[in-house]
Every structure is written in structure tokens, then in C-alpha cells.
Amino acid sequence: MVIIIAKIKSSWDDSSLLGIVLVLPLFLLIVGAVIYPVIEAIKLSFTNIGYIGAEYEYVGLRNYFNLLGSSNFWRFFLNSVIWTLGNAFTQVILGFITALIINQKFKGKTFARTWIILSWIIPTVVLALMWRWILNVSFGVINYLIQVLNIVENPVNFLGTLSGAMPTVIFVNSWRWFPFFAVIILAGLQTIPRMYYEAAEIDGGTGYQKFRYITLPLIRPLLSILGIVGTLWSISIFDVIFLLTRGGPAGATKTVPLFIYERGFQEYAMRDAVTGAIILSTILIIFIVAFVKLDPAFGKDFI
């Protein structure tokens, strides 16, 4: 073994060895913080463990059969799909529209570009408390305004109805994150050469035509990447939902991450928590691979 290592080492040049030395700490960090926990989670999903540190026995695929056969789990999974797609589309679309607006020349442009990111830097707890006050049935400013303007006669319980809770939490979370997407898309818009628009103007192109044939095609790869990023971020978020509704009313806003948290850390059924996490991760990986393969913006050799 020593001889083999010595031969491999002798075949490396100094730059290769330096590269390995520089990358090794990050590789070890990834192994320790990501790969090892994932392996442990997969192992625990085949056991009947109740909480971390407790004794357990291997039960094979029983946990997977129990979860996949549970109507509640699939209900929470459907909530996760609605939550994820709602956030991804809303954030990207609002971010795109906002980026197009602040990309124009107008008075106060620098101020708008600077302070648009304010909602994104607000801590989650502060954001949740703020919106609970704003949406409150008794003294919330939104209910006050819509009643003063005679839009409704009675206060609206935005977070307390089966039909209104999910759209409301999607709006609150998207309100927080869309400025981040707007800044990224704005950076992409700034990279489009001005000469393309000047040539279109010479040819008599309208504003819509310039958007349709110049802006949109050139910015589409970035929008696709942000769609994936928005999906990955949104599906793993549970703090906003937990602070606003705790999954209510009657489970209308309970997603799989919230289910995982409750089963693992409140109900001490870690077996269901890790199994649900593995199932969700597998479905998410399949979705991302299919999305990248089917979206022409990534090209054939992206994966």
C-alpha cells in the first residue's frame, strides 16, 4: 500500500498536489457536514428509533411502507407541492417584473435598488410577528383598510381559514424573498449588450418585440436556474409556516418539512422523520434532474 501511494505521489506535479491540499479541507467539511449525516439518516430510516441516542432495532422497509401508505403524509406532500410551486413562481415572476422596472432610468433609481433588499434581510421571527400583526383579525391594518374602503363588510381571517391560509403564507414568504431574485435578475439584465436594443430600435422594433426577442431569450437560462433555486429553498422552509400558522388550520399549511420537524423533535418518532426526509429528498432529486434535462435553457451537457 505504501508503495502504491508513493508511486501516485511521484506522478503528481506540484500544482496537482497543491490543488488537492487546498480542496481537501472543503472536501472533509462536506463529508462531515453533509455526506455522513445523509448516510446516518438512510441507516436510521430502516430502524424503529424514537429519538437520537435511544436504542433501536432494524425493521427493514416498514417505515417506508407506513409513510407511503399514509393519507396524511400524501396530504402534507401535496401541501409541499402547492407551497413550493407557489413560492417559486411568485418569487421569480415578481423578481423579474421588479428587475425590469428598476433597470429603467428614473429618478431615485439608486435608492430603489439599494432599499429593495430590505425585506430580505429582516429576521424570520421579526417578519412573522410583523405580518401576524398586519393580518390580525381584530386590529390588523389590512383588515382596517379593506373595511374602510368597503371591500368587505366583516374582517377576514387570512391565517385562520382553510382556503386562505396557504395563499397568505405563500405571499408572506414571497414578499420576503422576491427582492433577492430581483437583484440577481437585475444583474443578468445588466449583462445584455445595449447594441442589441439599439439595433432593434433602428429596425423599428417595439418595446414588446425587444422584450420578446432580446430580453427574454437572453435572460431565460438565469430564470431557469432561479426557478430551481427557488424550488430548493422553498421546499425546505418551515420556519415561516411554523411561526405564522404552525401548520394550521387543520393541517391546511402543514408541509413535509414541518411534518418531519414535529415527528422528530416533538413526537419523538425519529424513524418517521428521517424516512420522510429521504422520501422527500429522492422526489426532489428526480424533479431537479428531469427539469434540467427537459429545459432547453440548460443544454444537453449540463448534467
Secondary structure, DSSP 8 states (H G I E B T S, - for coil): -HHHHHHHHHHS-HHHHHHHHHHHHHHHHHIIIIIHHHHHHHHHTTB---STTS---B-TTHHHHHHHT-HHHHHHHHHHHHHHHHHHHHHHHHHHHHHHHHTS--TTHHHHHHHTTHHHHS-HHHHHHHHHHHT-TTT-HHHHHHHHTTS-SS---TTTSTTTHHHHHHHHHHHHHHHHHHHHHHHHHHTS-HHHHHHHHHTT--HHHHIIIIIHHHHHHHHHHHHHHHHHHHHH--HHHHHHTTT-STTTT--HHHHHHHHHHTS--HHHHHHHHHHHHHHHHHHHHHHHHH-TTS-TT--
